[in-house]
Amino acid sequence: VQRLGDWLACPHDATTLMCHPDATQSLRSALSAPPPGEAVTLVVGPEGGWSPAEQAAARDVTLVRWGTRVLRSETAGVALTAAVTQALAWENDQPSP
């Protein structure tokens, strides 16, 4: 676990998706954009959601929504990892990285 500001200050070689229920782009459409084999990083927020300052700090990150679901922090990471794995690997009948 790392503070968001500290994490954002580091360079990343991945498609980075920040989950937010009010985002306009869906998780599925965001996952159609990364080149095959590119890493995907999911940024899951705290209980109560991202503050406006946190959203502003994450300006180089793509905000995505996962339907109408708002999950608890302790389950969101696991559920979203399963969703991304299914969308990127199982759908293409390829082994997960």
All heavy atoms as an XYZ file, in Angstrom:
713
protein
N       0.858     -1.179      0.000
C       0.000      0.000      0.000
C       0.898      1.234      0.000
O       1.895      1.292      0.711
C      -0.927      0.012      1.223
C      -1.743      1.264      1.268
C      -1.812     -1.215      1.226
N       0.515      2.204     -0.826
C       1.316      3.409     -0.984
C       0.379      4.608     -1.089
O      -0.723      4.496     -1.622
C       2.145      3.266     -2.258
C       3.210      4.273     -2.452
C       4.054      3.935     -3.682
O       3.637      3.208     -4.571
N       5.252      4.469     -3.725
N       0.817      5.735     -0.592
C       0.012      6.957     -0.715
C      -0.132      7.312     -2.189
O       0.804      7.166     -2.971
C       0.675      8.097      0.033
C       0.651      7.920      1.544
C       1.269      9.086      2.220
N       0.779     10.299      1.561
C       1.011     11.520      1.965
N       1.731     11.730      3.030
N       0.549     12.565      1.314
N      -1.309      7.787     -2.564
C      -1.585      8.083     -3.962
C      -0.593      9.088     -4.539
O      -0.050      8.876     -5.625
C      -3.021      8.597     -4.133
C      -3.427      8.936     -5.561
C      -3.409      7.693     -6.441
C      -4.790      9.594     -5.583
N      -0.322     10.168     -3.828
C       0.608     11.180     -4.328
C       1.997     10.616     -4.566
O       2.643     10.942     -5.566
N       2.471      9.761     -3.664
C       3.784      9.132     -3.830
C       3.788      8.208     -5.041
O       4.739      8.183     -5.817
C       4.167      8.336     -2.575
C       4.352      9.226     -1.358
O       4.572     10.452     -1.525
O       4.268      8.698     -0.236
N       2.719      7.454     -5.203
C       2.638      6.523     -6.316
C       2.570      7.265     -7.645
O       3.233      6.896     -8.609
C       1.424      5.612     -6.140
C       1.344      4.569     -7.196
C       2.009      3.375     -7.220
C       0.578      4.635     -8.396
N       1.695      2.694     -8.365
C       0.818      3.448     -9.111
C      -0.283      5.580     -8.935
C       0.224      3.174    -10.329
C      -0.874      5.306    -10.160
C      -0.616      4.111    -10.841
N       1.791      8.326     -7.697
C       1.657      9.096     -8.937
C       2.961      9.762     -9.347
O       3.185     10.020    -10.530
C       0.556     10.146     -8.797
C      -0.872      9.613     -8.741
C      -1.835     10.720     -8.343
C      -1.270      8.987    -10.066
N       3.830     10.044     -8.384
C       5.108     10.694     -8.683
C       6.098      9.756     -9.375
O       7.076     10.210     -9.956
C       5.722     11.243     -7.396
N       5.845      8.457     -9.335
C       6.741      7.475     -9.951
C       6.332      7.222    -11.402
O       5.150      7.251    -11.722
C       6.674      6.153     -9.189
S       7.188      6.271     -7.477
N       7.308      6.943    -12.276
C       6.953      6.614    -13.661
C       6.309      5.227    -13.734
O       6.641      4.339    -12.947
C       8.300      6.631    -14.393
C       9.316      6.424    -13.331
C       8.734      6.961    -12.054
N       5.389      5.049    -14.674
C       4.685      3.777    -14.823
C       4.651      3.385    -16.290
O       4.368      4.203    -17.155
C       3.253      3.884    -14.290
C       3.194      4.279    -12.862
N       3.433      3.404    -11.844
C       2.955      5.472    -12.275
C       3.337      4.028    -10.686
N       3.061      5.293    -10.926
N       4.917      2.114    -16.548
C       4.865      1.573    -17.903
C       3.643      0.673    -18.032
O       3.761     -0.506    -18.329
C       6.129      0.769    -18.209
C       7.367      1.641    -18.266
O       7.223      2.825    -18.617
O       8.453      1.142    -17.951
N       2.481      1.236    -17.786
C       1.255      0.448    -17.839
C       0.084      1.363    -18.158
O       0.145      2.570    -17.949
C       1.016     -0.235    -16.493
N      -0.974      0.755    -18.655
C      -2.233      1.463    -18.769
C      -2.785      1.553    -17.355
O      -2.953      0.533    -16.695
C      -3.203      0.691    -19.681
O      -2.645      0.656    -20.991
C      -4.571      1.343    -19.707
N      -3.037      2.757    -16.867
C      -3.474      2.941    -15.491
C      -4.915      3.413    -15.467
O      -5.259      4.425    -16.069
C      -2.565      3.940    -14.750
O      -1.214      3.472    -14.846
C      -2.946      4.054    -13.295
N      -5.746      2.660    -14.754
C      -7.172      2.923    -14.681
C      -7.569      3.196    -13.237
O      -7.296      2.393    -12.357
C      -7.959      1.722    -15.212
C      -7.556      1.211    -16.600
C      -8.334     -0.053    -16.937
C      -7.772      2.281    -17.644
N      -8.205      4.329    -13.017
C      -8.677      4.707    -11.683
C     -10.190      4.505    -11.661
O     -10.913      5.110    -12.461
C      -8.335      6.160    -11.373
C      -8.836      6.649    -10.039
S      -8.477      8.411     -9.799
C      -7.186      8.303     -8.590
N     -10.654      3.663    -10.783
C     -12.076      3.345    -10.710
C     -12.841      4.454    -10.006
O     -12.471      4.889     -8.910
C     -12.266      2.025     -9.980
S     -11.467      0.672    -10.852
N     -13.901      4.918    -10.670
C     -14.738      5.979    -10.118
C     -16.153      5.794    -10.666
O     -16.335      5.690    -11.884
C     -14.195      7.350    -10.513
C     -14.825      8.468     -9.773
N     -16.102      8.903    -10.040
C     -14.367      9.220     -8.751
C     -16.391      9.893     -9.222
N     -15.358     10.105     -8.425
N     -17.167      5.747     -9.790
C     -18.523      5.467    -10.267
C     -19.106      6.532    -11.201
O     -20.040      6.243    -11.942
C     -19.347      5.353     -8.982
C     -18.557      6.064     -7.944
C     -17.113      5.919     -8.345
N     -18.565      7.746    -11.197
C     -19.074      8.806    -12.065
C     -18.264      8.978    -13.347
O     -18.511      9.907    -14.119
C     -19.102     10.144    -11.309
C     -20.056     10.110    -10.134
O     -21.060      9.368    -10.200
O     -19.794     10.807     -9.131
N     -17.297      8.108    -13.583
C     -16.483      8.202    -14.798
C     -17.357      7.979    -16.023
O     -18.354      7.239    -15.971
C     -15.354      7.184    -14.752
N     -16.991      8.597    -17.131
C     -17.772      8.435    -18.358
C     -17.336      7.209    -19.156
O     -18.136      6.628    -19.878
C     -17.661      9.686    -19.250
O     -16.286      9.918    -19.539
C     -18.264     10.893    -18.559
N     -16.087      6.796    -19.027
C     -15.596      5.646    -19.787
C     -15.798      4.370    -18.976
O     -15.511      4.318    -17.786
C     -14.118      5.822    -20.129
C     -13.593      4.733    -21.040
C     -12.189      5.005    -21.532
O     -11.516      5.902    -21.071
N     -11.754      4.224    -22.492
N     -16.252      3.322    -19.638
C     -16.453      2.042    -18.956
C     -15.129      1.281    -18.849
O     -14.195      1.520    -19.634
C     -17.466      1.188    -19.705
O     -16.905      0.715    -20.913
N     -15.076      0.366    -17.911
C     -13.903     -0.485    -17.755
C     -13.665     -1.275    -19.035
O     -12.542     -1.346    -19.528
C     -14.097     -1.430    -16.563
C     -12.991     -2.434    -16.294
C     -11.683     -1.727    -15.940
C     -13.388     -3.389    -15.183
N     -14.709     -1.829    -19.615
C     -14.559     -2.629    -20.837
C     -13.981     -1.803    -21.984
O     -13.075     -2.255    -22.684
C     -15.887     -3.243    -21.262
C     -15.717     -4.087    -22.524
C     -16.887     -4.977    -22.817
N     -17.132     -5.999    -21.839
C     -16.451     -7.146    -21.733
N     -15.441     -7.376    -22.542
N     -16.761     -8.034    -20.833
N     -14.466     -0.587    -22.193
C     -13.931      0.215    -23.310
C     -12.486      0.616    -23.051
O     -11.682      0.658    -23.974
C     -14.809      1.434    -23.582
O     -14.723      2.361    -22.534
N     -12.143      0.887    -21.809
C     -10.747      1.226    -21.486
C      -9.827      0.038    -21.724
O      -8.682      0.209    -22.125
C     -10.644      1.699    -20.046
N     -10.331     -1.161    -21.490
C      -9.512     -2.363    -21.678
C      -9.348     -2.726    -23.145
O      -8.483     -3.518    -23.489
C     -10.114     -3.538    -20.914
C     -10.037     -3.417    -19.405
C     -10.798     -4.559    -18.744
C      -8.594     -3.379    -18.928
N     -10.145     -2.139    -24.016
C      -9.981     -2.419    -25.444
C      -8.841     -1.610    -26.041
O      -8.390     -1.895    -27.140
C     -11.285     -2.130    -26.190
O     -11.562     -0.747    -26.174
N      -8.349     -0.604    -25.310
C      -7.310      0.284    -25.826
C      -5.874     -0.206    -25.634
O      -5.041      0.054    -26.487
C      -7.467      1.676    -25.195
N      -5.512     -0.871    -24.520
C      -4.092     -1.212    -24.342
C      -3.598     -2.188    -25.401
O      -4.335     -3.080    -25.814
C      -4.025     -1.890    -22.976
C      -5.339     -1.728    -22.344
C      -6.313     -1.340    -23.411
N      -2.366     -1.996    -25.860
C      -1.779     -2.967    -26.784
C      -1.701     -4.342    -26.111
O      -1.554     -4.423    -24.895
C      -0.374     -2.419    -27.050
C      -0.422     -0.991    -26.637
C      -1.471     -0.891    -25.578
N      -1.809     -5.423    -26.884
C      -1.722     -6.762    -26.296
C      -0.441     -6.934    -25.493
O       0.625     -6.516    -25.918
C      -1.733     -7.683    -27.515
C      -2.374     -6.879    -28.597
C      -2.007     -5.444    -28.309
N      -0.574     -7.486    -24.319
C       0.579     -7.742    -23.466
C       0.986     -6.583    -22.573
O       1.832     -6.735    -21.713
N       0.402     -5.391    -22.775
C       0.746     -4.256    -21.918
C       0.133     -4.447    -20.540
O      -0.994     -4.916    -20.410
C       0.249     -2.945    -22.520
C       0.631     -1.741    -21.657
C       0.273     -0.422    -22.314
O       0.543     -0.275    -23.516
O      -0.271      0.436    -21.621
N       0.875     -4.068    -19.541
C       0.393     -4.181    -18.164
C      -0.763     -3.215    -17.929
O      -0.841     -2.155    -18.551
C       1.525     -3.881    -17.186
N      -1.663     -3.606    -17.043
C      -2.774     -2.762    -16.632
C      -2.692     -2.589    -15.127
O      -2.565     -3.565    -14.389
C      -4.135     -3.393    -17.013
C      -5.288     -2.570    -16.462
C      -4.257     -3.546    -18.518
N      -2.726     -1.347    -14.679
C      -2.733     -1.044    -13.254
C      -4.101     -0.500    -12.884
O      -4.598      0.421    -13.533
C      -1.656      0.010    -12.912
O      -0.378     -0.500    -13.287
C      -1.660      0.350    -11.436
N      -4.710     -1.079    -11.840
C      -5.991     -0.606    -11.332
C      -5.757      0.166    -10.052
O      -5.090     -0.314     -9.151
C      -6.916     -1.787    -11.032
C      -7.383     -2.593    -12.225
C      -8.057     -3.873    -11.751
C      -8.325     -1.784    -13.080
N      -6.309      1.361     -9.990
C      -6.190      2.190     -8.792
C      -7.571      2.216     -8.144
O      -8.526      2.722     -8.729
C      -5.713      3.619     -9.138
C      -5.518      4.435     -7.884
C      -4.433      3.569     -9.958
N      -7.661      1.608     -6.966
C      -8.928      1.490     -6.263
C      -8.913      2.439     -5.082
O      -7.953      2.477     -4.311
C      -9.141      0.037     -5.780
C     -10.423     -0.091     -4.991
C      -9.150     -0.907     -6.980
N      -9.974      3.200     -4.943
C     -10.025      4.254     -3.935
C     -10.442      3.811     -2.552
O     -10.806      2.666     -2.325
N     -10.415      4.757     -1.657
C     -10.795      4.502     -0.275
C     -12.322      4.461     -0.126
O     -13.048      4.868     -1.034
C     -10.232      5.727      0.455
C     -10.291      6.812     -0.569
C     -10.001      6.123     -1.884
N     -12.771      3.972      1.013
C     -14.200      4.029      1.328
C     -14.634      5.482      1.221
O     -13.934      6.385      1.656
C     -14.461      3.530      2.751
C     -14.084      2.089      2.994
C     -15.039      1.091      2.356
O     -16.234      1.396      2.218
O     -14.569      0.002      2.009
N     -15.755      5.721      0.589
C     -16.232      7.096      0.426
C     -15.777      7.734     -0.869
O     -16.219      8.821     -1.208
N     -14.891      7.069     -1.609
C     -14.483      7.568     -2.913
C     -13.293      8.506     -2.893
O     -12.748      8.849     -1.851
N     -12.896      8.890     -4.084
C     -11.764      9.794     -4.283
C     -12.173     11.226     -3.991
O     -13.239     11.660     -4.391
C     -11.268      9.720     -5.724
C     -10.768      8.369     -6.135
C     -11.417      7.482     -6.943
C      -9.548      7.759     -5.760
N     -10.660      6.361     -7.100
C      -9.503      6.497     -6.383
C      -8.479      8.154     -4.967
C      -8.432      5.621     -6.238
C      -7.411      7.283     -4.823
C      -7.396      6.046     -5.449
N     -11.290     11.959     -3.341
C     -11.551     13.381     -3.121
C     -11.295     14.131     -4.428
O     -10.576     13.632     -5.305
C     -10.620     13.929     -2.027
O      -9.292     14.016     -2.514
N     -11.849     15.329     -4.585
C     -11.553     16.121     -5.784
C     -10.053     16.369     -5.964
O      -9.546     16.351     -7.091
C     -12.317     17.421     -5.547
C     -13.456     17.021     -4.666
C     -12.878     15.955     -3.763
N      -9.332     16.566     -4.881
C      -7.878     16.786     -4.971
C      -7.160     15.536     -5.482
O      -6.230     15.637     -6.286
C      -7.323     17.195     -3.612
N      -7.593     14.359     -5.032
C      -6.984     13.116     -5.512
C      -7.273     12.905     -6.992
O      -6.389     12.492     -7.751
C      -7.500     11.929     -4.697
C      -6.975     11.909     -3.280
C      -7.672     10.887     -2.405
O      -8.895     10.649     -2.592
O      -7.003     10.335     -1.521
N      -8.493     13.195     -7.401
C      -8.833     13.061     -8.820
C      -8.006     14.020     -9.668
O      -7.535     13.659    -10.745
C     -10.316     13.320     -9.031
C     -11.198     12.227     -8.448
C     -12.654     12.552     -8.619
O     -13.091     12.797     -9.735
N     -13.400     12.554     -7.535
N      -7.821     15.238     -9.192
C      -7.033     16.225     -9.936
C      -5.568     15.797    -10.021
O      -4.917     15.983    -11.051
C      -7.150     17.594     -9.277
N      -5.042     15.219     -8.950
C      -3.641     14.776     -8.933
C      -3.413     13.627     -9.914
O      -2.310     13.459    -10.433
C      -3.239     14.353     -7.523
N      -4.445     12.867    -10.188
C      -4.337     11.711    -11.073
C      -4.685     12.083    -12.511
O      -5.309     11.320    -13.230
C      -5.250     10.605    -10.563
N      -4.222     13.214    -12.966
C      -4.593     13.726    -14.288
C      -4.090     12.858    -15.439
O      -4.637     12.907    -16.520
C      -4.124     15.162    -14.447
C      -2.624     15.322    -14.372
C      -2.215     16.785    -14.281
N      -0.838     16.917    -13.890
C      -0.391     16.836    -12.646
N      -1.220     16.636    -11.671
N       0.894     16.956    -12.367
N      -3.040     12.063    -15.240
C      -2.524     11.204    -16.305
C      -3.100      9.788    -16.241
O      -2.605      8.896    -16.924
C      -1.000     11.135    -16.232
C      -0.359     12.490    -16.488
O      -0.944     13.279    -17.269
O       0.700     12.768    -15.907
N      -4.117      9.603    -15.423
C      -4.731      8.300    -15.215
C      -6.127      8.332    -15.841
O      -6.812      9.346    -15.800
C      -4.809      7.998    -13.698
C      -5.563      6.726    -13.423
C      -3.407      7.934    -13.098
N      -6.556      7.236    -16.421
C      -7.879      7.157    -17.031
C      -8.915      6.770    -15.986
O      -8.791      5.727    -15.340
C      -7.889      6.116    -18.166
O      -6.888      6.466    -19.124
C      -9.243      6.040    -18.837
N      -9.927      7.616    -15.804
C     -11.033      7.289    -14.908
C     -11.969      6.322    -15.613
O     -12.325      6.531    -16.775
C     -11.816      8.538    -14.513
C     -11.123      9.543    -13.610
C     -12.042     10.740    -13.372
C     -10.733      8.919    -12.291
N     -12.351      5.248    -14.927
C     -13.269      4.261    -15.495
C     -14.341      3.898    -14.480
O     -14.142      4.005    -13.277
C     -12.544      2.974    -15.950
C     -11.572      3.258    -17.074
C     -11.852      2.290    -14.796
N     -15.492      3.471    -14.997
C     -16.567      2.985    -14.133
C     -16.802      1.516    -14.447
O     -16.512      1.043    -15.540
C     -17.839      3.789    -14.337
C     -18.419      3.651    -15.700
C     -19.724      4.404    -15.896
N     -19.958      4.681    -17.295
C     -20.180      3.773    -18.234
N     -20.223      2.515    -17.918
N     -20.352      4.123    -19.480
N     -17.326      0.820    -13.471
C     -17.626     -0.603    -13.629
C     -19.115     -0.772    -13.380
O     -19.540     -1.241    -12.344
C     -16.783     -1.421    -12.666
C     -16.830     -2.885    -12.925
C     -16.945     -3.497    -14.136
C     -16.756     -3.927    -11.957
N     -16.944     -4.854    -13.981
C     -16.821     -5.145    -12.653
C     -16.617     -3.952    -10.588
C     -16.771     -6.370    -12.015
C     -16.558     -5.169     -9.954
C     -16.630     -6.364    -10.655
N     -19.903     -0.312    -14.325
C     -21.352     -0.364    -14.182
C     -21.811      0.509    -13.025
O     -21.221      1.548    -12.744
N     -22.828      0.071    -12.343
C     -23.366      0.834    -11.207
C     -22.811      0.329     -9.886
O     -23.225      0.781     -8.831
C     -24.899      0.734    -11.183
O     -25.270     -0.646    -11.092
C     -25.507      1.353    -12.429
N     -21.864     -0.573     -9.954
C     -21.321     -1.176     -8.739
C     -20.423     -0.212     -7.975
O     -19.562      0.426     -8.556
C     -20.496     -2.417     -9.085
C     -21.283     -3.507     -9.731
C     -20.316     -4.500    -10.392
N     -20.999     -5.380    -11.297
C     -21.268     -5.091    -12.564
N     -20.889     -3.949    -13.081
N     -21.889     -5.946    -13.325
N     -20.622     -0.136     -6.674
C     -19.695      0.555     -5.783
C     -19.313     -0.485     -4.739
O     -20.154     -0.920     -3.952
C     -20.334      1.794     -5.115
C     -19.368      2.421     -4.133
C     -20.749      2.811     -6.177
N     -18.073     -0.907     -4.788
C     -17.617     -1.993     -3.918
C     -16.840     -1.456     -2.727
O     -16.271     -0.374     -2.783
C     -16.729     -2.955     -4.716
C     -17.361     -3.552     -5.975
C     -16.331     -4.375     -6.735
C     -18.565     -4.393     -5.630
N     -16.774     -2.246     -1.695
C     -15.950     -1.897     -0.541
C     -14.478     -2.003     -0.950
O     -14.116     -2.804     -1.813
C     -16.257     -2.831      0.623
C     -17.687     -2.686      1.139
C     -17.938     -3.608      2.307
N     -17.016     -3.359      3.399
C     -17.236     -2.533      4.413
N     -18.374     -1.862      4.464
N     -16.351     -2.383      5.366
N     -13.642     -1.213     -0.318
C     -12.220     -1.187     -0.673
C     -11.580     -2.566     -0.601
O     -10.776     -2.926     -1.457
C     -11.457     -0.236      0.251
O     -11.876      1.071      0.035
N     -11.937     -3.338      0.418
C     -11.277     -4.637      0.596
C     -11.698     -5.676     -0.437
O     -11.014     -6.678     -0.624
C     -11.467     -5.182      2.014
C     -12.897     -5.416      2.415
C     -13.534     -4.241      3.130
O     -12.956     -3.146      3.165
O     -14.632     -4.437      3.656
N     -12.809     -5.460     -1.136
C     -13.225     -6.412     -2.166
C     -13.051     -5.868     -3.582
O     -13.004     -6.639     -4.534
C     -14.694     -6.829     -1.969
O     -15.512     -5.666     -1.982
C     -14.877     -7.591     -0.669
N     -12.950     -4.572     -3.735
C     -12.878     -3.966     -5.064
C     -11.660     -4.450     -5.850
O     -11.787     -4.774     -7.039
C     -12.866     -2.446     -4.949
N     -10.513     -4.495     -5.235
C      -9.302     -4.921     -5.937
C      -9.401     -6.333     -6.473
O      -9.046     -6.605     -7.625
N      -9.922     -7.234     -5.651
C     -10.059     -8.630     -6.069
C     -11.092     -8.759     -7.185
O     -10.847     -9.416     -8.202
C     -10.448     -9.519     -4.859
C     -10.739    -10.940     -5.302
C      -9.360     -9.496     -3.815
N     -12.234     -8.116     -7.027
C     -13.290     -8.205     -8.035
C     -12.844     -7.598     -9.364
O     -13.092     -8.168    -10.436
C     -14.547     -7.511     -7.527
N     -12.181     -6.464     -9.312
C     -11.733     -5.813    -10.544
C     -10.600     -6.580    -11.217
O     -10.525     -6.638    -12.444
C     -11.338     -4.371    -10.261
C     -12.539     -3.470     -9.967
C     -12.081     -2.159     -9.336
C     -13.339     -3.217    -11.223
N      -9.726     -7.185    -10.431
C      -8.671     -8.019    -11.004
C      -9.281     -9.188    -11.763
O      -8.855     -9.518    -12.877
C      -7.712     -8.508     -9.916
O      -7.090     -7.371     -9.309
C      -6.651     -9.433    -10.470
N     -10.300     -9.805    -11.187
C     -10.986    -10.902    -11.871
C     -11.645    -10.411    -13.159
O     -11.574    -11.077    -14.194
C     -12.016    -11.534    -10.939
N     -12.272     -9.246    -13.114
C     -12.938     -8.698    -14.301
C     -11.926     -8.389    -15.401
O     -12.157     -8.694    -16.580
C     -13.725     -7.438    -13.933
N     -10.800     -7.794    -15.042
C      -9.770     -7.465    -16.031
C      -9.152     -8.739    -16.599
O      -8.944     -8.848    -17.815
C      -8.697     -6.547    -15.412
C      -7.489     -6.416    -16.317
C      -9.288     -5.183    -15.108
N      -8.870     -9.705    -15.753
C      -8.300    -10.965    -16.218
C      -9.241    -11.640    -17.203
O      -8.820    -12.114    -18.262
C      -8.021    -11.894    -15.028
O      -7.100    -11.250    -14.155
C      -7.429    -13.219    -15.484
N     -10.508    -11.648    -16.874
C     -11.494    -12.249    -17.777
C     -11.536    -11.498    -19.105
O     -11.504    -12.099    -20.166
C     -12.875    -12.261    -17.117
C     -13.928    -13.033    -17.897
C     -14.529    -12.278    -19.060
O     -14.690    -11.062    -19.027
N     -14.846    -12.986    -20.113
N     -11.580    -10.193    -19.050
C     -11.703     -9.391    -20.273
C     -10.468     -9.492    -21.159
O     -10.580     -9.536    -22.385
C     -11.968     -7.935    -19.913
N      -9.291     -9.535    -20.570
C      -8.056     -9.527    -21.367
C      -7.511    -10.905    -21.708
O      -6.922    -11.081    -22.767
C      -6.969     -8.741    -20.630
C      -7.218     -7.254    -20.469
C      -6.057     -6.606    -19.721
C      -7.431     -6.581    -21.806
N      -7.679    -11.869    -20.838
C      -7.046    -13.165    -21.074
C      -8.042    -14.256    -21.411
O      -7.918    -14.906    -22.437
C      -6.222    -13.569    -19.852
N      -9.023    -14.450    -20.578
C      -9.953    -15.565    -20.818
C     -10.715    -15.374    -22.104
O     -10.958    -16.329    -22.829
C     -10.918    -15.692    -19.654
C     -10.256    -16.047    -18.363
C      -8.999    -16.568    -18.200
C     -10.796    -15.874    -17.055
N      -8.736    -16.722    -16.867
C      -9.817    -16.316    -16.139
C     -12.001    -15.393    -16.582
C     -10.033    -16.296    -14.775
C     -12.204    -15.387    -15.217
C     -11.222    -15.828    -14.331
N     -11.092    -14.145    -22.405
C     -11.854    -13.874    -23.613
C     -11.056    -14.223    -24.857
O     -11.593    -14.660    -25.867
C     -12.236    -12.396    -23.640
C     -13.315    -12.058    -24.628
C     -13.804    -10.644    -24.410
O     -14.703    -10.436    -23.595
O     -13.236     -9.748    -25.055
N      -9.745    -14.052    -24.781
C      -8.857    -14.358    -25.912
C      -8.299    -15.767    -25.840
O      -7.448    -16.137    -26.634
C      -7.703    -13.348    -25.964
C      -8.225    -11.952    -26.199
O      -9.153    -11.747    -26.975
N      -7.654    -10.995    -25.510
N      -8.755    -16.523    -24.837
C      -8.316    -17.899    -24.624
C      -6.792    -17.994    -24.497
O      -6.166    -18.894    -25.036
C      -8.826    -18.801    -25.747
C      -8.911    -20.243    -25.309
O      -9.036    -20.490    -24.097
O      -8.856    -21.116    -26.172
N      -6.222    -17.028    -23.800
C      -4.780    -16.998    -23.558
C      -4.534    -17.154    -22.073
O      -5.346    -16.719    -21.261
C      -4.180    -15.681    -24.030
C      -4.355    -15.443    -25.507
C      -3.898    -14.042    -25.894
O      -3.408    -13.285    -25.074
N      -4.078    -13.693    -27.144
N      -3.401    -17.704    -21.690
C      -3.096    -17.796    -20.261
C      -2.874    -16.406    -19.679
O      -2.423    -15.501    -20.368
C      -1.810    -18.626    -20.208
C      -1.240    -18.552    -21.581
C      -2.384    -18.302    -22.534
N      -3.217    -16.250    -18.422
C      -2.988    -14.977    -17.735
C      -1.508    -14.745    -17.566
O      -0.738    -15.693    -17.411
C      -3.659    -14.985    -16.366
O      -5.037    -15.161    -16.524
N      -1.074    -13.458    -17.561
C       0.356    -13.177    -17.382
C       0.810    -13.500    -15.975
O       0.091    -13.564    -15.068
C       0.466    -11.682    -17.651
C      -0.918    -11.141    -17.678
C      -1.858    -12.289    -17.788
